[in-house]
Amino acid sequence: MPDYDQQYSSLTSPEELFVLYQSLQRYVGWKEDDTRRLRALRGVAERLLPDLVEDFYHEIQNHPVAARVFSGSEQIARLKRTLKLWLRELFSGNYDASYVWRHWQAGLRHVQIGLPSVYTHAALARLRQGLMTGLQEIWPGEPTDLLDSFPALNRLLDLDLAIIDWAYHSETVAREQRAARLAEVAEFGRKAFLNFDVGQLMGEACRRTVETLRADVGSVWELNLTGDRLVRSSVFGLKVEEAAIESIEADTATSTGFSLHSSLPIVVEDQSSETTHQFSTFQQTIGSRACLCIAIQGSVRPFGVLQVDFRSPRVFTDADATFLQSISNVLAAVISRQQTEDLARQSERLAAIGQMMTGLAHESRNALQRSQACLEMLTLEVAGQDRAGDLITRIQKAQNHLLHLFEEVRGYASPIHLHRKSCDLRSIWRETWSHLESSHRPKSIELVETCLVDCNCCVDPNSMEQVFRNIFDNAIHASPQGGKIFVQCTQLQLLAEQFLRISIRDQGPGLSVEQRDRMFDPFYTTKTHGTGLGLAIARRIINAHGGNLSAGSDTTSGAELVLTIPRQPGKHSAGW
């Protein structure tokens, strides 16, 4: 006999159920002649139905436990009509997938209303006896013909009882599965808030989703800072030879990318018949045939995507999507908590630095003013002495540089207060460029613009001028004589929010790995002269606008900085 118990939980469609039903037909010895014999009884059986139905519900109402699941005469009348249809179908001779599905649904309804299965078995036994006794009493033909048909009737009733048992067992399995998954989510949530290592939690999420959903590969994809790619943060179940694909496009063409922009689960049950979403290069590499994707939501923008892939087609249930969504919610909560705590720690550090530098700058300014007065007096004393005058000039430059350093550090550490208004960012960077161009004129650097959208944005114009000044200054410094600096402005859509994406690229030597990793660190610089705060300040300003400043992914031709900023202020201002 086939192992039906292993298949109960997968009964999700009429077709799947019918396959199991056919195998059970073969097991009980169902023949085509059985269909003919039952169809021949149809006319006589029809005369029995009214009395059988009345007797059935009369008996049920005499059992207190069974009677409690029914709620009045209207429900009883409706159930009588349903039972009469069911009895009539027994003699229809049409035992196809639709027949099996209807009878399975009827059994499932018994489970849902709380009718114990023992009453279903007892009721079917009473109907079986009533049918056989009634047919014998009114059968107009030879008794042997009727007796020869009873085995077929018994086989059909046994099959119907099996359908009902499947419904009971399927619901039992489903409830156990839901309980187990709730326990999985609860345990994951407990570990998540005890162990605050987000990287480990991502790996744990991938493992749990693969094992619970019996998937082949589970993965977490993080949206990069520029908002155009999804980078693989963690994976479980991946083969060594499949490890090459580490990032994919974040656009809506793929199932993974589309889920990023959607608040709903994205389901692909069979890639060969999918017409809405393409599979990413990663999914193609691992041979995925089905997938379930859920966005990991952040406070300002989505953090990324939690995804499970299957190498064979898969029919998903609502419970599958609910489980994956629950794991995603836990990840989102932990990530948001970490980001909030990181911002709080950063603010505390900056406040401490700002307080220290304010006091230091005040004391230093007094000392420098005194030394400046002395230098002015000394200048009068050594008038005409070229060597002494040159040294005094160098001392004055050093003093000015020191004052500038104090002011930059204090500016970096001070809270950022934005005064937003609607501006054309292109006008701001053009004006900034014209001021810088004169100071770097010997290099003859050309600014090349490509604006595919309008650049209107609600920003603080003075702060944005500082951002462009710091970026342009670095780009000019890195550019060769007569080089070009390219500025490209495009639009990026994340959920319901529109962002401007501004790329600024020079023709310099590009960035080393260390430079890419450290370029936004305070006091890190590759210049002979410089504080190393320009880009750090620029990123703080952009973050305060709810955007981000990052290095571009292209390392083949010069250095690229990508500025991403919302067109309108969002409900959060902490940045990405």
C-alpha positions, 0 to 999 in steps of 0.5 A, spaced: 500 500 500 502 506 498 505 511 504 499 516 504 501 519 510 507 522 508 503 525 502 497 528 507 501 535 508 502 536 500 494 535 498 493 542 496 490 542 489 484 537 486 489 534 481 494 532 487 488 529 491 486 525 485 492 522 483 492 519 490 485 517 490 487 513 483 492 509 487 487 508 492 482 505 487 487 500 484 489 498 491 481 496 493 481 493 486 476 498 483 474 496 476 470 500 470 464 495 471 464 498 478 462 504 475 457 501 470 453 497 476 453 504 481 450 508 475 445 502 474 442 503 481 441 511 480 434 511 479 432 506 484 437 510 489 433 516 488 427 514 491 431 512 498 434 519 499 429 523 502 428 518 508 435 517 508 437 524 509 431 525 515 433 519 518 441 521 518 440 528 521 434 525 526 440 520 529 445 526 529 441 530 533 440 525 538 447 525 540 449 531 544 456 532 542 455 531 535 449 536 536 453 541 539 456 543 532 450 545 529 447 552 530 439 551 528 434 549 523 437 553 517 444 550 518 440 543 518 436 544 512 442 547 508 446 540 510 440 536 508 441 539 501 448 538 501 447 530 504 442 529 498 447 532 493 453 527 496 448 521 496 446 522 489 453 523 486 455 516 489 450 513 483 453 518 478 458 514 475 463 520 474 468 519 480 473 525 477 478 530 480 472 534 481 468 529 485 474 527 489 475 535 491 468 536 493 468 530 498 475 532 501 472 539 502 466 536 505 470 532 510 475 538 511 469 542 513 467 537 518 474 538 521 473 546 521 466 545 525 469 541 530 466 534 529 470 528 531 471 523 526 468 518 530 461 521 528 463 521 521 465 514 521 459 512 525 454 516 520 457 513 514 456 506 517 449 508 518 448 511 511 451 504 508 446 500 512 440 504 510 442 504 503 443 497 502 437 495 506 433 500 502 435 498 496 433 491 497 426 493 499 425 496 493 429 493 488 425 491 482 429 486 478 433 480 480 436 480 487 442 477 485 444 483 480 443 487 486 447 483 491 453 483 485 453 491 485 453 491 493 461 490 493 462 496 488 458 500 493 462 498 499 468 500 495 466 507 493 463 508 500 470 506 503 474 510 498 469 516 500 471 515 508 478 515 506 477 522 503 474 524 509 480 521 513 485 525 509 481 531 510 482 530 518 489 528 517 491 533 513 488 539 517 491 535 523 498 535 520 497 543 518 496 545 525 502 541 527 506 544 522 503 551 524 505 550 531 512 548 529 513 554 525 510 558 530 515 555 535 521 556 530 519 563 529 519 564 537 526 561 538 529 565 532 526 571 535 529 569 542 536 568 539 535 574 535 535 579 541 540 575 545 545 574 540 546 581 537 550 579 531 546 581 525 551 577 520 550 570 524 542 572 524 542 572 517 546 565 516 541 562 522 535 565 518 537 562 511 538 555 515 532 555 518 528 557 512 531 552 508 530 546 513 523 548 515 520 549 508 525 544 505 528 548 500 534 547 496 538 554 498 536 560 502 539 567 501 539 574 504 540 580 499 542 586 502 541 593 498 547 596 496 548 604 498 547 606 491 540 603 491 542 599 484 544 592 486 543 587 491 549 584 494 549 577 497 550 577 505 548 570 507 547 564 504 545 556 506 545 550 501 550 553 496 554 548 492 562 551 492 561 551 484 555 556 485 559 561 489 561 566 484 554 570 483 555 575 489 550 581 487 544 582 482 540 587 479 535 591 484 530 592 478 523 590 478 525 585 472 527 579 477 523 576 482 528 578 487 528 585 485 521 586 484 520 583 491 524 589 494 519 594 491 513 590 494 510 589 500 507 582 498 511 576 498 513 574 491 511 567 489 514 563 483 511 556 483 514 554 476 519 558 472 518 554 466 511 557 466 512 564 469 511 570 465 511 576 470 518 575 473 525 573 470 530 569 475 536 573 477 543 570 474 544 567 481 537 563 481 539 561 474 546 559 476 543 554 482 538 551 477 532 554 481 525 552 478 521 555 484 522 561 489 519 565 495 521 572 496 520 577 502 522 584 502 526 585 509 523 592 511 527 598 514 525 604 517 527 609 511 528 604 505 528 596 504 534 593 507 534 587 502 530 581 501 530 574 504 529 568 499 528 561 498 529 557 492 527 550 490 530 546 484 524 543 482 517 546 481 513 547 488 506 549 490 506 554 496 501 555 501 499 561 505 503 558 511 509 558 507 509 565 505 507 567 513 513 563 515 518 567 511 515 573 512 515 572 520 523 571 519 523 577 515 520 581 520 525 579 526 531 580 521 528 587 520 527 589 527 534 587 529 537 590 523 533 597 525 535 596 532 542 595 530 542 602 526 538 606 531 544 604 536 549 605 532 546 612 530 546 613 538 553 611 539 555 616 533 551 622 536 554 621 543 561 620 540 560 626 535 557 630 541 563 629 545 568 631 540 564 637 538 564 639 546 572 638 546 574 641 540 569 647 541 573 648 548 580 647 544 578 651 538 577 657 543 583 656 547 587 655 541 584 661 538 586 666 543 593 663 543 594 664 536 591 671 536 597 672 541 602 669 536 599 673 530 600 679 534 607 677 536 608 676 528 606 682 526 610 686 531 616 681 528 614 683 521 616 690 522 622 688 526 625 684 520 622 689 514 627 688 508 630 681 510 627 676 505 629 670 509 626 672 515 619 675 512 619 668 508 619 664 515 614 669 518 609 668 512 610 660 512 608 661 520 602 665 518 600 659 513 601 654 518 597 658 523 591 659 518 591 652 517 591 650 524 585 654 525 581 651 519 582 644 522 579 646 528 573 649 525 572 643 520 573 638 526 568 642 530 563 643 524 564 635 523 562 634 530 556 639 531 549 637 530 547 638 523 541 643 522 537 643 515 533 649 512 530 645 506 527 649 500 525 646 493 532 647 489 535 645 483 541 641 484 544 642 478 544 649 479 547 648 486 553 644 483 554 649 477 555 655 482 559 651 486 563 648 480 564 656 477 567 658 484 572 652 484 574 652 477 578 659 478 582 656 483 584 650 479 584 654 473 591 651 471 589 644 470 583 646 465 578 641 468 572 640 464 565 639 467 561 634 463 553 633 465 548 628 463 541 629 466 536 624 464 531 627 469 529 634 472 534 635 478 528 639 483 529 636 490 527 639 497 534 640 500 538 645 504 542 649 499 548 651 503 549 644 506 549 641 499 553 646 496 558 644 501 557 637 499 559 638 492 565 643 494 568 637 497 567 632 492 569 636 486 575 638 490 577 631 491 575 630 484 579 636 481 585 634 485 585 627 482 584 629 475 590 629 470 591 636 466 585 637 461 581 632 464 574 631 465 569 630 471 562 627 469 556 628 473 550 624 471 543 625 474 538 619 474 531 618 478 531 612 483 524 609 485 524 605 492 517 603 494 513 610 494 519 614 494 523 618 489 530 619 489 535 622 485 542 619 484 547 623 482 554 620 480 560 624 480 566 621 476 573 623 475 579 621 470 584 620 475 587 613 477 581 610 481 581 608 488 585 602 491 581 597 496 584 601 502 581 608 499 574 605 498 574 602 505 576 608 508 575 614 504 569 616 509 573 615 515 574 622 519 581 624 518 583 619 512 586 623 506 591 621 501 593 629 500 599 632 502 595 638 505 588 636 507 584 635 514 581 628 511 574 631 513 571 633 507 568 627 505 566 625 512 562 631 512 559 630 506 556 624 508 553 626 514 550 632 510 547 627 505 545 622 511 541 628 514 537 629 508 535 621 508 540 619 503 547 616 502 554 618 499 558 612 497 563 609 492 561 607 486 562 600 483 566 601 477 573 601 478 576 601 471 576 608 470 577 613 475 574 614 482 566 615 482 562 617 488 554 616 488 550 621 491 543 618 493 538 623 496 530 623 496 526 628 492 522 630 498 523 629 506 521 622 508 518 621 515 525 619 517 531 623 517 537 619 519 539 617 513 540 610 510 
